[in-house]
């Protein structure tokens, strides 16, 4: 029987997997201490709440420019170096938050944190896929996400306890994040990588250049409504529960904790159990579950009172399952849909759509909710269903760009790579 424990053990047994797991856990735990309080910290050092929110949004949008560069870096054969760079940039940004108080330090730090945050998903995915190989890639990616979720949750819990001593401790959280990122980068820098094959022939690259990323582009467009799931727990549900249903703050907090626990406990088990299913099918069903959950959230808000609050809380179960199916299938589907020499650009293209959606969805969610619950939940359910249909129809016969026994990330370098993998 497959369990989370056995799958995590398999990740650690992969050459370099143990060091990656240590790096991911340390970085996530330290980042989790600051992440829930970063706006409060900004207010503490002299910014208004709108200034802090605008600065963070601008930083995330500006940092999207770095994502294509990271993708091309990966396609040149790099694996460790982009992951190390993502950690170091985020660490420097956190250090600036602590050492340079005021709007200038916060603005520069927010941009650097945004750059590190935006390029981390494609660089980590490329590194884990290279370490794990084709047979264990999906499970290893899921294991890495579980470790990060657990680390973020533990860090946030520790931060909640420590912040009771006074708001001045928040600066130490920023320093702790910087140290955690530096430690994670030092560990990743020593991860051993498997041997890579020679670059693909130039003729094959020329033939694939025109149509190599068409399927990935379809996935990236379809994934935009999917990405809204990430701010449902942190923005939409608290507003629905507290303002719409007049529930206590304990309800959104409890739902957030329940979601985190379910993701940590079930993610690996579900991903491994569904490993025989095509990733396209899993991503399609994820869209159906998320869309159904949005309709149920709307119904809970329309019901009102205690029954509506309970219904919203119960719907978190199918919502979390949809989240698990999405995170477990989307990146593997992107990787297998791209030619070997363009995997970095494929991951970057996916991250661009996800990062753009994450940057604008707070404004969209709050704006639509101000017009009424139906103005948010019904269109969100509709566009998510449209995204699911696009995944099903637009990737109906994906070209799996990998040769027998090879992993498209672990065994292929860019044709322009003139130096060994770093």
Backbone torsions as a table, in degrees:
resi	resn	phi	psi	omega
1	UNK	NA	130.2	-179.3
2	UNK	-79.8	130.8	178.0
3	UNK	-129.5	165.8	177.0
4	UNK	-59.9	-40.5	-177.8
5	UNK	-62.3	-45.6	-177.6
6	UNK	-67.4	-37.2	-179.5
7	UNK	-69.8	-38.8	174.2
8	UNK	-63.3	-36.7	177.7
9	UNK	-64.1	-37.7	177.8
10	UNK	-64.8	-38.3	177.8
11	UNK	-62.0	-43.7	-178.6
12	UNK	-65.5	-31.1	-178.3
13	UNK	-77.6	-16.7	175.5
14	UNK	-64.8	135.2	177.1
15	UNK	-53.6	118.3	-176.8
16	UNK	89.1	-13.6	-177.4
17	UNK	-66.6	-35.5	179.6
18	UNK	-64.9	-42.9	178.5
19	UNK	-66.7	-39.6	177.1
20	UNK	-62.1	-43.0	179.7
21	UNK	-61.2	-41.6	178.5
22	UNK	-63.6	-44.2	179.5
23	UNK	-62.6	-46.8	-177.7
24	UNK	-63.1	-41.4	-178.4
25	UNK	-66.9	-45.5	-178.6
26	UNK	-64.5	-44.5	-179.5
27	UNK	-65.2	-43.5	-177.5
28	UNK	-67.4	-41.1	-179.3
29	UNK	-63.5	-42.1	179.4
30	UNK	-70.7	-38.9	178.3
31	UNK	-66.7	-35.2	-179.8
32	UNK	-63.0	-24.6	178.1
33	UNK	-67.7	-38.6	-175.6
34	UNK	-90.8	-33.9	-169.2
35	UNK	-53.4	-45.6	-178.1
36	UNK	-71.8	-14.3	-172.1
37	UNK	-116.9	11.2	-172.2
38	UNK	-67.1	-35.3	177.4
39	UNK	-69.9	-40.6	177.3
40	UNK	-61.2	-40.5	178.2
41	UNK	-63.3	-40.0	178.7
42	UNK	-61.7	-41.9	178.0
43	UNK	-64.7	-37.9	-179.5
44	UNK	-62.8	-34.5	-177.6
45	UNK	-93.8	9.9	169.7
46	UNK	118.0	-3.3	179.1
47	UNK	-90.0	155.1	170.2
48	UNK	-82.7	162.5	179.6
49	UNK	-60.1	-44.3	176.6
50	UNK	-61.9	-38.9	177.6
51	UNK	-61.5	-42.3	-179.9
52	UNK	-64.0	-46.2	-179.4
53	UNK	-63.8	-42.8	179.0
54	UNK	-63.9	-41.1	-180.0
55	UNK	-62.8	-43.5	179.2
56	UNK	-64.5	-40.9	179.5
57	UNK	-65.6	-44.6	178.6
58	UNK	-62.4	-40.0	178.6
59	UNK	-61.9	-41.3	179.2
60	UNK	-67.8	-39.8	179.5
61	UNK	-68.0	-43.6	179.9
62	UNK	-63.8	-34.3	-177.1
63	UNK	-71.4	-15.2	177.5
64	UNK	-61.5	-24.0	179.3
65	UNK	-63.8	-24.7	-178.3
66	UNK	-81.0	-17.2	-174.2
67	UNK	-64.8	-48.5	177.7
68	UNK	-60.5	-35.1	177.9
69	UNK	-63.1	-40.6	177.8
70	UNK	-64.6	-39.3	178.6
71	UNK	-62.1	-43.5	178.8
72	UNK	-68.1	-33.3	176.2
73	UNK	-61.9	-42.9	177.4
74	UNK	-63.2	-41.3	-178.9
75	UNK	-68.7	-16.6	174.2
76	UNK	-81.9	1.0	175.9
77	UNK	109.5	-4.7	-176.8
78	UNK	-77.2	143.0	175.9
79	UNK	-130.6	-55.4	-179.1
80	UNK	-70.8	-47.4	-170.8
81	UNK	-57.6	-44.5	178.1
82	UNK	-62.7	-38.2	178.4
83	UNK	-65.9	-40.5	177.0
84	UNK	-63.7	-43.6	-179.6
85	UNK	-61.5	-41.0	179.1
86	UNK	-59.6	-42.5	179.8
87	UNK	-68.3	-43.1	-177.2
88	UNK	-66.9	-40.1	179.1
89	UNK	-63.8	-43.1	178.0
90	UNK	-65.1	-38.1	178.4
91	UNK	-64.0	-42.8	178.0
92	UNK	-63.2	-40.4	177.4
93	UNK	-61.6	-42.4	178.5
94	UNK	-66.0	-36.8	178.9
95	UNK	-64.6	-40.0	177.8
96	UNK	-63.7	-37.4	177.3
97	UNK	-58.1	-38.3	-176.3
98	UNK	-80.0	-37.4	-170.5
99	UNK	-97.7	-19.3	-177.8
100	UNK	-123.1	76.5	-179.1
101	UNK	-65.9	154.0	-177.6
102	UNK	111.8	173.6	-172.8
103	UNK	-69.0	-32.0	-179.7
104	UNK	-65.8	-49.7	179.7
105	UNK	-63.2	-40.0	-179.6
106	UNK	-67.6	-39.8	-178.8
107	UNK	-65.1	-48.0	-180.0
108	UNK	-65.4	-42.3	178.4
109	UNK	-62.3	-39.0	179.8
110	UNK	-64.6	-39.4	178.4
111	UNK	-64.6	-45.0	-179.8
112	UNK	-65.7	-41.3	176.0
113	UNK	-62.5	-39.4	177.8
114	UNK	-63.1	-41.8	178.1
115	UNK	-61.2	-48.9	179.6
116	UNK	-61.7	-38.7	-179.0
117	UNK	-68.9	-39.9	-176.4
118	UNK	-73.4	-36.6	-177.6
119	UNK	-88.3	-9.9	-179.1
120	UNK	-63.5	-45.7	-177.7
121	UNK	-58.4	-50.6	179.5
122	UNK	-66.8	-37.1	-178.7
123	UNK	-69.8	-40.1	177.5
124	UNK	-67.0	-40.1	179.9
125	UNK	-63.3	-42.5	179.3
126	UNK	-64.3	-40.5	-179.5
127	UNK	-66.9	-47.5	-179.1
128	UNK	-63.8	-42.1	179.0
129	UNK	-62.5	-36.9	178.4
130	UNK	-67.2	-38.5	-179.9
131	UNK	-71.3	-40.1	-169.7
132	UNK	-84.4	-32.7	-173.9
133	UNK	81.5	171.7	-173.1
134	UNK	-64.7	-36.0	-173.4
135	UNK	-69.7	-34.0	-174.3
136	UNK	-114.3	11.0	-174.1
137	UNK	-62.1	-51.5	-175.7
138	UNK	-62.3	-45.0	179.9
139	UNK	-65.6	-38.4	-179.8
140	UNK	-66.7	-40.6	176.7
141	UNK	-62.2	-41.5	178.1
142	UNK	-65.6	-39.7	178.3
143	UNK	-62.8	-41.3	177.8
144	UNK	-62.3	-40.2	177.5
145	UNK	-65.4	-39.1	179.0
146	UNK	-63.8	-42.0	177.8
147	UNK	-62.4	-42.4	180.0
148	UNK	-66.4	-41.8	177.9
149	UNK	-61.4	-43.8	179.2
150	UNK	-63.7	-42.1	178.9
151	UNK	-64.2	-44.0	177.8
152	UNK	-61.4	-42.8	179.3
153	UNK	-64.1	-43.7	179.1
154	UNK	-65.1	-41.6	178.6
155	UNK	-64.2	-42.3	178.8
156	UNK	-64.1	-39.5	178.5
157	UNK	-64.2	-45.0	178.2
158	UNK	-63.2	-41.3	178.3
159	UNK	-62.4	-39.4	178.6
160	UNK	-61.5	-39.3	178.9
161	UNK	-69.2	-44.8	-175.1
162	UNK	-72.2	-31.2	-176.6
163	UNK	-67.5	-15.0	176.9
164	UNK	-64.6	-20.6	-179.9
165	UNK	-77.6	-12.4	178.1
166	UNK	139.4	152.4	-176.0
167	UNK	-67.4	-18.2	-179.3
168	UNK	-65.0	-16.8	179.8
169	UNK	-70.6	-15.3	-177.3
170	UNK	-62.7	-32.9	177.1
171	UNK	-63.9	-35.0	177.6
172	UNK	-69.5	-29.4	175.1
173	UNK	-63.4	-41.0	178.1
174	UNK	-63.3	-41.5	177.2
175	UNK	-64.6	-41.3	178.3
176	UNK	-61.9	-39.5	177.3
177	UNK	-62.8	-42.7	178.6
178	UNK	-61.7	-43.1	179.2
179	UNK	-66.5	-40.9	178.8
180	UNK	-62.4	-41.1	178.2
181	UNK	-66.8	-40.6	179.0
182	UNK	-64.3	-41.8	177.7
183	UNK	-63.7	-44.5	178.8
184	UNK	-60.8	-39.9	179.0
185	UNK	-65.2	-40.9	179.6
186	UNK	-63.4	-37.3	179.3
187	UNK	-70.9	-45.2	-179.3
188	UNK	-61.3	-35.6	-177.9
189	UNK	-61.8	-19.1	-178.3
190	UNK	-107.5	12.5	178.1
191	UNK	-74.1	125.8	177.5
192	UNK	-75.4	139.0	-179.2
193	UNK	-110.3	147.6	176.5
194	UNK	-69.5	161.5	178.9
195	UNK	-65.6	140.2	176.9
196	UNK	-105.5	144.9	177.8
197	UNK	-72.2	171.0	177.8
198	UNK	-66.9	155.4	178.5
199	UNK	-59.2	154.0	-180.0
200	UNK	-67.0	151.5	179.2
201	UNK	-59.7	147.2	-177.2
202	UNK	-62.2	-33.4	-179.6
203	UNK	-65.5	-41.3	179.2
204	UNK	-65.3	-36.8	179.8
205	UNK	-66.4	-41.1	-179.5
206	UNK	-63.4	-38.5	-180.0
207	UNK	-67.9	-35.6	-175.7
208	UNK	-85.1	-12.8	-171.3
209	UNK	-62.2	-35.7	-176.3
210	UNK	-71.3	-43.2	-172.6
211	UNK	-113.7	9.0	-172.1
212	UNK	-61.3	-35.2	-173.6
213	UNK	-114.6	18.3	-179.8
214	UNK	-64.0	-44.9	179.6
215	UNK	-64.4	-39.4	178.8
216	UNK	-64.4	-38.0	177.2
217	UNK	-62.1	-42.2	176.3
218	UNK	-60.8	-44.7	178.7
219	UNK	-62.3	-41.4	-179.2
220	UNK	-63.3	-42.1	177.9
221	UNK	-67.2	-42.9	179.0
222	UNK	-66.1	-28.3	-176.4
223	UNK	-78.0	-11.7	-178.5
224	UNK	-60.0	-50.9	177.5
225	UNK	-66.7	-30.7	176.0
226	UNK	-57.5	-39.2	-172.5
227	UNK	-64.6	-17.4	179.8
228	UNK	-66.2	-17.6	-178.8
229	UNK	-56.7	-31.3	-170.3
230	UNK	-66.6	-30.1	-178.5
231	UNK	-102.2	7.2	176.3
232	UNK	-65.9	-45.6	-177.9
233	UNK	-69.6	-36.4	-172.4
234	UNK	-89.9	-22.5	-176.4
235	UNK	-122.7	-57.4	-170.8
236	UNK	-68.0	-49.8	-176.2
237	UNK	-67.1	-42.3	175.4
238	UNK	-57.8	-40.8	177.8
239	UNK	-66.2	-40.8	179.1
240	UNK	-63.0	-46.2	-174.9
241	UNK	-73.2	-46.9	-173.3
242	UNK	-80.1	-46.2	-177.3
243	UNK	-87.0	-41.3	-176.8
244	UNK	-81.0	-43.1	-176.8
245	UNK	-103.8	-2.7	178.5
246	UNK	55.6	37.5	176.1
247	UNK	-85.2	163.9	179.2
248	UNK	-75.2	164.4	179.8
249	UNK	-64.8	-17.4	179.9
250	UNK	-65.4	-27.1	-177.7
251	UNK	-69.2	-54.1	177.5
252	UNK	-63.0	-34.4	177.8
253	UNK	-64.5	-45.6	179.6
254	UNK	-64.5	-38.6	178.6
255	UNK	-65.4	-40.0	178.2
256	UNK	-62.4	-44.5	179.0
257	UNK	-63.8	-43.5	-179.6
258	UNK	-61.6	-41.7	177.3
259	UNK	-61.7	-44.9	-179.8
260	UNK	-61.8	-44.4	-179.6
261	UNK	-64.1	-42.5	179.9
262	UNK	-65.4	-39.6	179.1
263	UNK	-63.3	-45.1	-179.1
264	UNK	-64.0	-41.6	-174.4
265	UNK	-77.6	-33.7	-169.4
266	UNK	-107.0	-19.3	-169.9
267	UNK	-57.5	-52.0	-177.8
268	UNK	-64.8	-42.5	-178.3
269	UNK	-61.7	-46.8	-178.0
270	UNK	-66.0	-44.9	-178.0
271	UNK	-61.7	-44.2	-179.2
272	UNK	-67.8	-39.8	179.3
273	UNK	-63.5	-32.3	-178.7
274	UNK	-96.4	13.8	-176.0
275	UNK	-61.6	-27.7	-179.1
276	UNK	-80.6	-11.5	177.9
277	UNK	-82.3	144.3	173.5
278	UNK	-60.3	139.1	-179.2
279	UNK	-60.7	-31.9	177.5
280	UNK	-60.5	-41.9	179.6
281	UNK	-65.9	-42.9	-180.0
282	UNK	-63.6	-42.1	179.6
283	UNK	-66.3	-36.1	176.3
284	UNK	-61.5	-48.7	179.7
285	UNK	-65.8	-30.0	174.8
286	UNK	-60.3	-44.7	178.2
287	UNK	-61.0	-40.2	178.5
288	UNK	-63.3	-43.4	179.9
289	UNK	-64.9	-42.9	179.4
290	UNK	-65.1	-43.3	179.4
291	UNK	-62.9	-42.8	177.8
292	UNK	-62.9	-37.3	178.9
293	UNK	-65.1	-40.0	179.2
294	UNK	-63.7	-40.1	177.1
295	UNK	-64.1	-37.7	178.8
296	UNK	-69.6	-35.2	175.3
297	UNK	-62.9	-42.0	177.4
298	UNK	-62.2	-42.2	178.4
299	UNK	-63.1	-40.1	177.8
300	UNK	-62.6	-41.6	177.6
301	UNK	-65.4	-36.5	178.6
302	UNK	-70.6	-31.0	179.0
303	UNK	-67.4	-44.3	174.8
304	UNK	78.3	165.6	175.2
305	UNK	64.9	-157.7	179.9
306	UNK	-62.4	-45.1	178.4
307	UNK	-59.3	-39.9	178.2
308	UNK	-64.9	-39.0	178.1
309	UNK	-63.9	-43.7	179.1
310	UNK	-64.2	-41.0	179.2
311	UNK	-61.8	-44.6	178.0
312	UNK	-59.1	-42.5	179.7
313	UNK	-64.0	-39.0	-179.1
314	UNK	-70.0	-33.1	-178.0
315	UNK	-67.0	-15.2	-180.0
316	UNK	-62.3	-21.6	180.0
317	UNK	-68.4	-56.3	176.6
318	UNK	-65.3	-31.4	176.4
319	UNK	-61.4	-45.5	-179.9
320	UNK	-65.2	-38.7	177.3
321	UNK	-62.8	-41.7	176.0
322	UNK	-62.0	-39.1	176.6
323	UNK	-62.0	-44.2	-179.0
324	UNK	-63.7	-43.8	179.0
325	UNK	-63.8	-37.7	179.5
326	UNK	-65.8	-52.6	-176.7
327	UNK	-68.1	-27.4	-178.4
328	UNK	-81.7	-19.0	-174.3
329	UNK	-114.2	-25.8	-170.4
330	UNK	-66.8	-53.1	-178.2
331	UNK	-65.8	-45.5	174.9
332	UNK	-57.5	-36.5	178.3
333	UNK	-66.9	-39.6	176.9
334	UNK	-62.6	-44.5	-177.8
335	UNK	-62.7	-46.0	-175.5
336	UNK	-77.5	-11.5	179.4
337	UNK	-91.9	-2.3	-177.3
338	UNK	-110.9	148.3	173.4
339	UNK	-65.9	154.0	-173.2
340	UNK	-55.5	-38.6	-175.1
341	UNK	-81.4	1.0	-178.2
342	UNK	-125.3	17.1	-178.2
343	UNK	-62.9	-40.9	179.2
344	UNK	-60.5	-45.2	178.4
345	UNK	-67.6	-33.0	176.8
346	UNK	-64.5	-46.8	178.2
347	UNK	-63.5	-37.6	178.1
348	UNK	-65.7	-40.9	179.4
349	UNK	-63.6	-40.0	177.1
350	UNK	-64.7	-43.8	-179.9
351	UNK	-65.4	-33.8	177.7
352	UNK	-61.6	-44.9	179.7
353	UNK	-66.6	-42.0	179.7
354	UNK	-66.4	-46.5	-178.1
355	UNK	-65.1	-38.0	178.1
356	UNK	-64.4	-43.8	178.5
357	UNK	-62.1	-43.5	-179.9
358	UNK	-65.3	-30.3	-178.9
359	UNK	-73.2	-33.9	-174.9
360	UNK	-101.6	-16.4	-173.5
361	UNK	-66.9	-26.9	174.5
362	UNK	-60.3	-40.9	179.1
363	UNK	-66.7	-43.0	-178.3
364	UNK	-66.3	-45.6	-177.6
365	UNK	-62.6	-49.5	-178.8
366	UNK	-66.9	-37.2	179.3
367	UNK	-65.5	-44.1	179.7
368	UNK	-69.6	-38.4	179.1
369	UNK	-64.8	-29.5	177.9
370	UNK	-66.8	-20.5	177.5
371	UNK	-88.0	-14.7	-178.3
372	UNK	134.8	156.4	-176.5
373	UNK	-61.8	-41.8	-178.6
374	UNK	-63.1	-30.5	-179.0
375	UNK	-65.8	-24.4	176.9
376	UNK	-94.0	-57.1	-166.6
377	UNK	-69.9	-37.8	-177.9
378	UNK	-70.0	-49.2	175.7
379	UNK	-63.1	-36.1	-179.6
380	UNK	-65.1	-41.2	176.6
381	UNK	-64.1	-40.4	-177.7
382	UNK	-65.7	-46.3	-177.6
383	UNK	-71.2	-29.1	176.0
384	UNK	-68.8	-39.9	174.4
385	UNK	-62.9	-39.5	177.1
386	UNK	-63.1	-40.8	176.8
387	UNK	-62.8	-41.6	178.2
388	UNK	-63.3	-42.3	178.2
389	UNK	-64.1	-36.8	177.9
390	UNK	-65.3	-40.5	176.6
391	UNK	-60.5	-44.7	-176.3
392	UNK	-68.3	-42.9	-175.4
393	UNK	-90.2	-37.1	-174.7
394	UNK	-77.8	-17.7	178.8
395	UNK	-122.1	37.3	-171.9
396	UNK	-64.0	-38.3	179.1
397	UNK	-129.6	70.1	-177.7
398	UNK	-67.0	143.0	175.1
399	UNK	-84.9	115.1	-179.7
400	UNK	-84.3	104.6	-172.0
401	UNK	-85.7	68.0	174.6
402	UNK	-150.9	143.3	178.8
403	UNK	-88.9	164.1	-175.2
404	UNK	-59.1	127.2	176.7
405	UNK	78.7	7.3	-178.8
406	UNK	-119.8	151.3	174.8
407	UNK	-104.8	135.2	-172.9
408	UNK	-66.6	-22.0	177.9
409	UNK	-95.3	-43.2	-170.8
410	UNK	-75.4	-22.9	-171.8
411	UNK	-119.4	11.8	-178.1
412	UNK	-133.2	136.1	175.4
413	UNK	-113.6	163.1	179.1
414	UNK	-67.6	146.6	177.3
415	UNK	-63.6	-19.5	-178.7
416	UNK	-94.8	1.5	-177.7
417	UNK	-73.0	117.4	179.8
418	UNK	-105.1	-7.7	-178.4
419	UNK	-119.8	160.8	179.4
420	UNK	-67.6	161.9	179.0
421	UNK	-59.7	138.0	179.1
422	UNK	-120.7	NA	NA
